[in-house]
Amino acid sequence: MQTLQPLVPLITSPNGSLAHPVHFLLVGIPGLGSTVHFWLAFPLCFMYAVATLGNLAIIFIIRVERRLHEPMYLFLAMLSTIDLVLSSVTMPKMASLFLTGIQEIGFNICLTQMFLIHALSAMESAVLLAMAFDRFVAICYPLRHASVLTGPTVAKIGIASLTRGFVFFFPLPFLLKRLSYCRTHTVTHSFCLHQDIMKLSCTDTKVNVVYGLFIILSVMGVDSLFIGFSYILILRAVLDLSSRGAALKAFNTCISHLCAVLVFYVPLIGLSVVHRLGGPTSLVHVVMANIYLLLPPVVNPIVYGAKTKEIRSRVIGMFSQDGR
């Protein structure tokens, strides 16, 4: 990575009140030289390939297997679609940065990437909540599951997840455009995040801080609370089952979803905490942000492929047919 920060040209508004850089400068992982970054690009490309092929495989299998057109698998297809887009928004640019050392990303492109990252994360959070609700109804009210989570209801939940992520985070690029950037123009990650860009402004960011905190609490915060509440009820229902085998079988259907929830929320909460504490961005900030964005698209298809019998058998069948 480049150690010297080149001068970034500015574009000023006609009245001279705002100054926007032509581009921002991305960075890799602090403390690592250009050679290490170059070699890190190859495992990153491998992760992107795994995320792309894994999520495409899950979407394809659920699409062609009519017996998988059930709420749990339809929500899984939504999750895989979101992960596929999210990995495509972040990993190629990050791999290019590591391989070539070219740090520049256009101002508007950076804001677009930032919006997509945050909006897709909100959509993933909503889908994880929907999957928790599906497990709650299936375990606590199994006789009502088919009537509660019908096909149209699942479709409405998917549309609501998409709409909420778009509506809540659509103002962010415009809130950032109203700021003036006359300090350093180097963001402290390999991708663009709202709180990262906001810190580069030399004007008042109170509106950005308040709105950013509001959407984090009202979107991810509320979702995580409801997911936790759902699993409290699920655990209570499982413990009330008289048969130990039935209890284990019921809870086993939640393992994959629990892994997805932990992989998504633990880095998110940690990243939010370290950013709210303030101070200079450190290696901890960067590593947690990378885990938060890069890990779920790679881990989710592996976990669901390994733990879901129907998907696992279809994948094994596809490879066995190719081997004939």
C-alpha positions as CSV (number, residue, x, y, z in Angstrom):
1,M,0.0,0.0,0.0
2,Q,1.1,3.5,-0.6
3,T,2.4,5.3,2.4
4,L,2.5,8.8,0.9
5,Q,-0.9,10.4,0.5
6,P,-1.2,12.2,-2.8
7,L,-3.0,15.5,-3.1
8,V,-6.7,14.9,-3.9
9,P,-8.3,17.5,-6.2
10,L,-11.5,19.1,-4.9
11,I,-14.7,20.1,-6.6
12,T,-16.4,23.1,-4.9
13,S,-20.0,24.2,-5.2
14,P,-20.7,27.5,-7.2
15,N,-21.0,29.5,-4.0
16,G,-17.9,27.9,-2.5
17,S,-19.7,26.6,0.5
18,L,-19.0,22.9,-0.1
19,A,-15.9,21.0,-1.2
20,H,-16.1,17.4,-2.4
21,P,-13.0,15.4,-3.3
22,V,-12.9,13.9,-6.9
23,H,-12.1,10.6,-5.2
24,F,-11.4,9.0,-1.9
25,L,-8.4,6.9,-1.1
26,L,-9.0,3.4,0.2
27,V,-6.5,1.6,2.4
28,G,-5.7,-2.1,3.1
29,I,-4.9,-3.5,6.5
30,P,-2.8,-1.2,8.7
31,G,0.8,-2.3,9.4
32,L,1.1,-4.6,6.3
33,G,3.3,-3.8,3.4
34,S,2.4,-3.9,-0.3
35,T,3.9,-7.4,-0.7
36,V,1.7,-8.8,2.0
37,H,-1.4,-7.1,0.6
38,F,-0.6,-8.5,-2.8
39,W,-0.5,-12.1,-1.5
40,L,-3.7,-11.5,0.5
41,A,-5.5,-10.7,-2.7
42,F,-5.4,-14.4,-3.7
43,P,-7.2,-15.8,-0.6
44,L,-9.7,-12.9,-1.0
45,C,-10.4,-14.0,-4.6
46,F,-10.8,-17.6,-3.4
47,M,-13.3,-16.4,-0.8
48,Y,-15.2,-14.5,-3.5
49,A,-15.3,-17.6,-5.7
50,V,-16.6,-19.7,-2.7
51,A,-19.2,-17.0,-1.9
52,T,-20.4,-16.7,-5.5
53,L,-20.5,-20.4,-6.3
54,G,-22.0,-21.4,-2.9
55,N,-24.8,-18.8,-2.9
56,L,-25.6,-19.4,-6.6
57,A,-25.8,-23.2,-5.9
58,I,-28.2,-22.6,-3.1
59,I,-30.4,-20.3,-5.1
60,F,-30.4,-22.7,-8.1
61,I,-31.2,-25.8,-6.0
62,I,-34.1,-24.0,-4.2
63,R,-35.3,-22.7,-7.6
64,V,-35.4,-26.1,-9.3
65,E,-36.5,-28.3,-6.4
66,R,-40.2,-27.7,-6.0
67,R,-40.3,-29.6,-2.6
68,L,-37.9,-26.9,-1.3
69,H,-40.5,-24.2,-2.0
70,E,-41.2,-23.8,1.7
71,P,-40.8,-20.7,3.9
72,M,-37.4,-21.8,5.4
73,Y,-35.8,-22.4,2.0
74,L,-37.4,-19.4,0.4
75,F,-35.9,-17.2,3.1
76,L,-32.6,-19.0,2.6
77,A,-32.8,-18.1,-1.1
78,M,-33.3,-14.5,-0.2
79,L,-30.4,-14.6,2.2
80,S,-28.1,-16.1,-0.5
81,T,-29.2,-13.5,-3.0
82,I,-28.3,-10.7,-0.6
83,D,-25.0,-12.3,0.3
84,L,-24.2,-12.7,-3.4
85,V,-24.8,-9.0,-4.2
86,L,-23.0,-7.9,-1.0
87,S,-19.9,-9.9,-1.8
88,S,-19.9,-8.5,-5.4
89,V,-20.1,-5.0,-4.1
90,T,-17.1,-5.3,-1.7
91,M,-14.7,-8.2,-2.6
92,P,-13.7,-7.4,-6.2
93,K,-12.8,-3.7,-5.4
94,M,-10.9,-4.9,-2.3
95,A,-9.0,-7.6,-4.3
96,S,-8.1,-5.0,-6.9
97,L,-6.8,-2.7,-4.2
98,F,-4.6,-5.4,-2.8
99,L,-3.3,-6.6,-6.2
100,T,-2.6,-3.2,-7.8
101,G,-2.2,-0.8,-4.9
102,I,-4.5,1.6,-6.7
103,Q,-6.3,3.4,-3.8
104,E,-8.6,5.8,-5.7
105,I,-12.4,5.3,-5.7
106,G,-14.6,8.0,-7.2
107,F,-16.6,10.2,-4.8
108,N,-20.0,9.1,-6.1
109,I,-19.0,5.5,-6.6
110,C,-17.9,5.5,-2.9
111,L,-21.2,6.8,-1.8
112,T,-23.0,4.2,-3.9
113,Q,-21.0,1.4,-2.5
114,M,-21.6,2.8,1.0
115,F,-25.4,2.8,0.4
116,L,-25.4,-0.7,-1.0
117,I,-23.4,-2.1,1.9
118,H,-25.6,-0.6,4.6
119,A,-28.9,-1.3,2.7
120,L,-28.0,-4.9,2.0
121,S,-26.9,-5.4,5.6
122,A,-30.3,-4.1,6.7
123,M,-32.0,-6.5,4.3
124,E,-30.0,-9.4,5.6
125,S,-30.9,-8.5,9.2
126,A,-34.6,-8.5,8.2
127,V,-34.3,-11.9,6.5
128,L,-32.6,-13.3,9.5
129,L,-35.5,-12.0,11.7
130,A,-38.0,-13.6,9.2
131,M,-36.1,-16.9,9.5
132,A,-36.2,-16.7,13.3
133,F,-40.0,-16.1,13.1
134,D,-40.3,-19.1,10.8
135,R,-38.4,-21.4,13.3
136,F,-40.5,-20.0,16.1
137,V,-43.8,-20.8,14.4
138,A,-42.6,-24.2,13.2
139,I,-41.5,-25.3,16.7
140,C,-44.0,-23.5,19.0
141,Y,-47.1,-23.7,16.7
142,P,-46.4,-26.5,14.2
143,L,-50.0,-27.0,13.3
144,R,-50.4,-23.4,12.3
145,H,-47.1,-23.0,10.4
146,A,-48.6,-23.7,6.9
147,S,-51.5,-21.3,7.5
148,V,-49.4,-18.5,9.0
149,L,-46.4,-18.5,6.5
150,T,-48.1,-18.9,3.2
151,G,-46.5,-18.2,-0.1
152,P,-47.9,-14.7,-0.5
153,T,-46.9,-13.9,3.1
154,V,-43.3,-15.0,2.5
155,A,-43.3,-12.8,-0.7
156,K,-44.7,-9.8,1.3
157,I,-42.0,-10.3,4.0
158,G,-39.3,-10.3,1.2
159,I,-40.7,-7.1,-0.3
160,A,-40.9,-5.5,3.1
161,S,-37.3,-6.4,3.9
162,L,-36.1,-4.9,0.5
163,T,-38.2,-1.7,1.0
164,R,-37.1,-1.1,4.6
165,G,-33.4,-1.5,3.7
166,F,-33.8,1.0,0.8
167,V,-35.9,3.6,2.6
168,F,-34.0,3.8,5.8
169,F,-30.5,4.1,4.1
170,F,-31.4,6.0,1.0
171,P,-30.9,9.4,2.8
172,L,-27.2,8.5,3.8
173,P,-25.5,9.5,0.5
174,F,-27.4,12.8,0.5
175,L,-26.5,13.5,4.1
176,L,-22.8,12.9,3.2
177,K,-23.1,15.1,0.1
178,R,-24.2,18.1,2.3
179,L,-20.9,17.9,4.1
180,S,-17.6,19.6,3.1
181,Y,-14.4,17.6,2.9
182,C,-11.3,19.7,3.4
183,R,-9.2,17.4,5.6
184,T,-7.6,14.1,4.6
185,H,-9.5,12.1,2.0
186,T,-8.2,8.7,3.0
187,V,-10.9,6.3,4.4
188,T,-9.6,3.8,6.9
189,H,-11.0,0.7,5.3
190,S,-10.9,-1.1,2.0
191,F,-14.5,-0.1,1.3
192,C,-16.7,2.8,2.0
193,L,-18.8,3.0,5.3
194,H,-21.0,5.9,6.5
195,Q,-19.2,6.5,9.8
196,D,-15.8,6.3,8.0
197,I,-16.6,8.9,5.4
198,M,-18.4,11.1,7.9
199,K,-15.2,11.4,10.0
200,L,-13.4,13.0,7.0
201,S,-15.7,16.0,7.0
202,C,-14.6,19.4,8.3
203,T,-18.2,20.6,8.8
204,D,-20.8,19.8,11.5
205,T,-21.9,16.1,11.3
206,K,-24.4,16.1,14.1
207,V,-27.3,15.2,11.7
208,N,-25.3,12.3,10.3
209,V,-24.4,11.0,13.8
210,V,-28.0,11.2,15.1
211,Y,-29.5,9.6,12.0
212,G,-26.8,6.9,11.8
213,L,-27.5,6.0,15.4
214,F,-31.2,6.1,14.8
215,I,-31.2,3.6,11.9
216,I,-28.8,1.3,13.6
217,L,-31.0,1.1,16.7
218,S,-34.3,1.0,14.9
219,V,-33.2,-1.5,12.2
220,M,-30.4,-3.9,13.4
221,G,-31.1,-3.2,17.1
222,V,-34.8,-4.0,16.9
223,D,-34.2,-7.0,14.7
224,S,-31.6,-8.5,17.1
225,L,-34.0,-8.0,20.1
226,F,-36.8,-9.8,18.3
227,I,-34.4,-12.6,17.2
228,G,-33.2,-13.1,20.8
229,F,-36.8,-13.1,22.1
230,S,-37.8,-15.7,19.4
231,Y,-35.1,-18.0,20.6
232,I,-36.0,-17.6,24.2
233,L,-39.5,-18.8,23.3
234,I,-38.1,-21.6,21.1
235,L,-35.8,-22.8,23.9
236,R,-38.6,-22.8,26.4
237,A,-40.8,-24.8,23.9
238,V,-38.0,-27.3,23.3
239,L,-37.3,-27.8,27.0
240,D,-41.0,-28.5,27.5
241,L,-40.9,-31.5,25.1
242,S,-41.1,-34.8,26.9
243,S,-38.8,-36.7,24.6
244,R,-35.1,-35.8,24.6
245,G,-34.8,-37.0,21.0
246,A,-37.7,-34.8,19.9
247,A,-36.1,-31.8,21.7
248,L,-32.8,-32.3,20.0
249,K,-34.4,-32.8,16.6
250,A,-36.4,-29.6,17.0
251,F,-33.5,-27.5,18.1
252,N,-31.2,-29.0,15.4
253,T,-33.4,-27.3,12.8
254,C,-32.2,-24.0,14.3
255,I,-28.4,-24.6,14.3
256,S,-27.8,-23.3,10.8
257,H,-29.8,-20.1,11.5
258,L,-28.1,-19.6,14.8
259,C,-24.7,-19.7,13.1
260,A,-25.8,-17.2,10.5
261,V,-27.1,-14.9,13.2
262,L,-23.9,-15.1,15.2
263,V,-21.7,-14.6,12.1
264,F,-23.7,-11.5,11.2
265,Y,-24.5,-9.8,14.5
266,V,-21.3,-10.4,16.6
267,P,-19.0,-8.5,14.3
268,L,-21.7,-5.9,13.7
269,I,-22.2,-5.2,17.4
270,G,-18.4,-5.1,18.0
271,L,-17.9,-2.8,15.0
272,S,-20.6,-0.4,16.2
273,V,-19.2,-0.4,19.8
274,V,-15.6,0.4,18.7
275,H,-16.8,3.2,16.4
276,R,-19.1,4.7,19.0
277,L,-16.2,4.8,21.5
278,G,-14.4,7.1,19.1
279,G,-10.6,7.6,18.9
280,P,-8.4,6.9,15.9
281,T,-9.3,4.0,13.7
282,S,-7.1,1.0,14.6
283,L,-6.4,-2.5,13.4
284,V,-9.3,-3.7,15.5
285,H,-11.7,-1.5,13.6
286,V,-10.4,-2.7,10.2
287,V,-10.4,-6.4,11.1
288,M,-13.9,-6.3,12.5
289,A,-15.3,-4.4,9.5
290,N,-13.7,-7.0,7.2
291,I,-15.1,-9.9,9.2
292,Y,-18.5,-8.2,9.3
293,L,-18.7,-7.8,5.5
294,L,-16.6,-10.7,4.1
295,L,-17.4,-13.6,6.4
296,P,-21.3,-14.1,6.1
297,P,-21.4,-14.5,2.3
298,V,-18.7,-17.2,2.6
299,V,-19.8,-19.0,5.7
300,N,-23.6,-19.0,5.2
301,P,-23.7,-21.3,2.1
302,I,-21.2,-23.7,3.7
303,V,-23.1,-24.0,6.9
304,Y,-26.5,-24.3,5.2
305,G,-25.1,-26.7,2.7
306,A,-23.6,-28.9,5.4
307,K,-26.5,-28.8,7.8
308,T,-29.5,-28.9,5.4
309,K,-30.0,-32.5,4.3
310,E,-32.0,-31.6,1.1
311,I,-29.4,-29.2,-0.2
312,R,-26.5,-31.4,0.8
313,S,-28.0,-34.4,-1.0
314,R,-28.7,-32.4,-4.1
315,V,-25.1,-31.0,-4.2
316,I,-23.7,-34.5,-3.8
317,G,-26.1,-35.8,-6.5
318,M,-24.8,-33.1,-8.9
319,F,-21.2,-34.0,-8.3
320,S,-21.9,-37.7,-8.6
321,Q,-23.6,-37.2,-11.9
322,D,-20.7,-35.1,-13.2
323,G,-18.3,-37.9,-12.1
324,R,-20.1,-40.5,-14.2
